[in-house]
Amino acid sequence: MTRPEDLRTEAATDEVVHRADHPQPDFEHDAGHDSEHGSEHGAAHEIAKEIAHEQAYVDRVYAELAKAARRAGLVEADGLARGRTDRTGDVRDEELTGLFERDALVFNAARRRTTLESQYEGLVFGRLDLDQPGPEGEPREARYIGRLGVRDDEYEPLVIDWRAPAAAPFYRATPVEPMGVIRRRVLRCKGSEVIGVEDDLMVAEAPDDMVVVGDGALLAALTRSRGTQMRDIVATIQRHQDEAIRAQARGVTEITGGPGTGKTVVALHRAAYLLYSDRRRFESGGILVVGPSAAYTAYIERVLPSLGEESVTMRSLGDVVDGVTAVRLDSPAAAAVKGSLRMRRVLARAAHDAVPDAPTTFRAFVAGRAIRLDPPVLDRIRAQVLRNHQRNHALPAVTRALAEAAWATHREGERDEFLDAFEDHLEVEAFLRQWWPQVDAREVLLWMTDGARVRRYGQGVLAAGEAELLADSFTRTLETGEWSVADVALIDDLTSRLGVVQDEPAEERGFYEIEEYDDLTQYGVAEVRATRQGAAPATGRQSQRTLDPRDRLMHGRIGGPEEYAHVLVDEAQDLSPMQWRMLGRRGRHSSWTVVGDAAQASWPDAAEAARARSEAFGSQERRMFHMDTNYRNAREIFDYAATVVRAEVPDADIPAAVRETGVQPMEVTVDTAGLVAAAEAEVDRWVDEVEGSIAVVAPAEHAAALAGLTGTGSGRVQVIDPMSTKGLEYDATVIVDPDEITAESPGGVRVLYVALTRAAHRMSVVRVA
Ligand SMILES: Nc1ncnc2c1ncn2[C@@H]1O[C@H](COP(=O)(O)OP(=O)(O)OP(=O)(O)O)[C@@H](O)[C@H]1O
């Protein structure tokens, strides 16, 4: 394991060549690198020789790959040709069976071809030299590791898939436990060109004919500039990370650790590993990856495809429920109420309530009798039916209950005849349309723009002021035409209570029926509005932008929960209890990978969230992996952040940073008037110094003033609020007004800690005096 004393500076990463007959320093894999430089000339020559040697092998792999791609293309074309037929009858049936075969062939061939194409970049990334003879009389076996298994014409493996058991020593071997490995080599490639090699030696003394090159692949990888998207770490996965990646699929795998310890990237590699180890189960059952925000999803979305896996569903918390997408965040106080389990009681009452403006009395002539059912009877029927049925699926049950109640008012004639006549009666049908319409969950939340209603639902559940907070928040929703992220879990909860809105069969009514229907007013039935209370789906032609806010909110169709074989949750410490319930509905039979760090939590009631989380997992076995090495932040940056969090959260999980830059974070203090200029100066500083992404992390108070900062149009600068930086990383950050970041957030200093741990290489902190 890496200790601070093992730290290297970025300057120490120039490639070196050494004969491996010297003791090795301890570094991460417990594998080390000889730091002794050979003569510069000799070194360059040796490296070039090694690269040329590896290039020859990589060329062979790509030639084989091109052949495989051609074969896959042929299979695909052949499959398509076999599918064309103009036969009929039995012959056609036979050919249809052939069609299924064709589909499977085409599907597999197309998938393989796409995979082959997408793997082109850096397909082969590793080599193991093993302490055992090779297949063709070589003194040692060399085993190449890649993103994909590739075999030659004799079906001999040229490259082993990184997830195969035979590749495990690449990640697990250490000098203490070499697992038969003498040298582990990482090949750095650009497309099919080898541009560098980095070795780790697993034995004290290498054979005389073996050259050891470079200063370690991990440090080289960490020193590189960060792009706008996360990269896979398949070439440099560390042993303890590999253990979490390859942990068994069953049950709940929890990955904890401080900032930058690779929790997210490890979890994503685990998803790829699960697909490899049990493809049938996880591809057909599906893997759901859930992260905090759309920005986060965009940040990680390329990792799995780069590992050859496309069949994973990625959702942000505002996007988990089919038919609604939310990015807007509520005020922390409103989000805290909406996320709390107390909302279940509130929503249960709302789901059981009468539809606003529905008729309160039933009056009609049925089978020659005047029937009247008063409000208490209707209320009782509603309550009884909803005890056993979801509202949107309860029409038959409620119709029967209404008929029974109507029968009870007279009890004359044939009971069954009356019940049938009642249930078929057009007046009854018309009444039910108004009294028992299908109700969309979103409509119920919009009922709660009415403060009196929310107070009624929240009686004995919500504290003073919370009902108003909710009503105000839903009013804001209605004004903006945008659901908030916290609303989505409420929509899901209500949908599970109400049932998904069913398609109504198209109505075909004769002329006389229309007349009868329109004439209902004379029976006092049509005291209701003629419009439906439920969703008013917008037409496909209308773009969402042109809809009014209410229609925008109701746009799209809310789906029931789709279930998955595996659910992977990142930044799990921030999920509200209601969000855990939302995910629980999607993972009732699934295994889980759950990633989090309590010290970065922004959710105020940890105990309630823990309860909801346990409920979502059920009684499955749970195993824990802890990550304790920070691979993201330069040590100088992480020390700064750790000092801040330790002062307030003494038990924070503080990892050890493995890399130092020799550059301390910049700290400037200005008055409010000078804030923008100071932030701009810091941005310009980092635009000159780093190659990649730069973030200005600012509290809401200063967001508008700083919005124009672009780093003189560099295209690399983003102004972002602290909460939205969760899970992300940048080459450099400018943290604006840290005291205000702490003050504005319910997570307080924990949210500031998140912001302070986003920069890989450089950071400035602009304080306001
Ligand atoms: N073995 C590794 N090799 C190379 N890079 C690594 C390795 N492990 C982690 N990293 C890099 O470290 C950085 C942090 O990883 P990641 O975002 O997964 O951490 P995290 O624990 O989820 O962080 P946070 O909790 O702060 O969001 C990423 O750039 C990742 O690629």
The ligand as an SDF file (V2000), in Angstrom:
LIG
                    3D

 31 33  0  0  0  0  0  0  0  0999 V2000
   -5.8790    2.5880  -10.6970 N   0  0  0  0  0  0  0  0  0  0  0  0
   -6.0040    3.7870  -11.2330 C   0  0  0  0  0  0  0  0  0  0  0  0
   -5.2400    4.1490  -12.2870 N   0  0  0  0  0  0  0  0  0  0  0  0
   -5.3300    5.3860  -12.8400 C   0  0  0  0  0  0  0  0  0  0  0  0
   -6.1950    6.3250  -12.4300 N   0  0  0  0  0  0  0  0  0  0  0  0
   -6.9720    6.0110  -11.3800 C   0  0  0  0  0  0  0  0  0  0  0  0
   -6.9310    4.7480  -10.7340 C   0  0  0  0  0  0  0  0  0  0  0  0
   -7.8400    4.7340   -9.7460 N   0  0  0  0  0  0  0  0  0  0  0  0
   -8.4360    5.9350   -9.7720 C   0  0  0  0  0  0  0  0  0  0  0  0
   -7.9300    6.6910  -10.7510 N   0  0  0  0  0  0  0  0  0  0  0  0
   -8.3140    8.0750  -11.1150 C   0  0  0  0  0  0  0  0  0  0  0  0
   -8.5540    8.8030   -9.9350 O   0  0  0  0  0  0  0  0  0  0  0  0
   -9.5740    9.7540  -10.1660 C   0  0  0  0  0  0  0  0  0  0  0  0
  -10.6560    9.6350   -9.0980 C   0  0  0  0  0  0  0  0  0  0  0  0
  -11.4310    8.4900   -9.3270 O   0  0  0  0  0  0  0  0  0  0  0  0
  -12.9800    8.4650   -9.0040 P   0  0  0  0  0  0  0  0  0  0  0  0
  -13.6580    9.6560   -9.5630 O   0  0  0  0  0  0  0  0  0  0  0  0
  -13.4770    7.1240   -9.3510 O   0  0  0  0  0  0  0  0  0  0  0  0
  -12.9020    8.6160   -7.4180 O   0  0  0  0  0  0  0  0  0  0  0  0
  -14.0890    8.6570   -6.3470 P   0  0  0  0  0  0  0  0  0  0  0  0
  -13.6090    7.8720   -5.1990 O   0  0  0  0  0  0  0  0  0  0  0  0
  -15.3650    8.2470   -6.9860 O   0  0  0  0  0  0  0  0  0  0  0  0
  -14.1010   10.2050   -6.0150 O   0  0  0  0  0  0  0  0  0  0  0  0
  -15.1980   11.1580   -5.3270 P   0  0  0  0  0  0  0  0  0  0  0  0
  -15.7880   10.4140   -4.1660 O   0  0  0  0  0  0  0  0  0  0  0  0
  -14.3710   12.3090   -4.9090 O   0  0  0  0  0  0  0  0  0  0  0  0
  -16.1540   11.5110   -6.3970 O   0  0  0  0  0  0  0  0  0  0  0  0
  -10.0890    9.5000  -11.5750 C   0  0  0  0  0  0  0  0  0  0  0  0
   -9.4510   10.3730  -12.4690 O   0  0  0  0  0  0  0  0  0  0  0  0
   -9.6340    8.0880  -11.8480 C   0  0  0  0  0  0  0  0  0  0  0  0
   -9.4800    7.8400  -13.2090 O   0  0  0  0  0  0  0  0  0  0  0  0
  1  2  1  0
  2  3  1  0
  2  7  2  0
  3  4  2  0
  4  5  1  0
  5  6  2  0
  6  7  1  0
  6 10  1  0
  7  8  1  0
  8  9  2  0
  9 10  1  0
 10 11  1  0
 11 12  1  0
 11 30  1  0
 12 13  1  0
 13 14  1  0
 13 28  1  0
 14 15  1  0
 15 16  1  0
 16 17  2  0
 16 18  1  0
 16 19  1  0
 19 20  1  0
 20 21  2  0
 20 22  1  0
 20 23  1  0
 23 24  1  0
 24 25  2  0
 24 26  1  0
 24 27  1  0
 28 29  1  0
 28 30  1  0
 30 31  1  0
M  END
$$$$
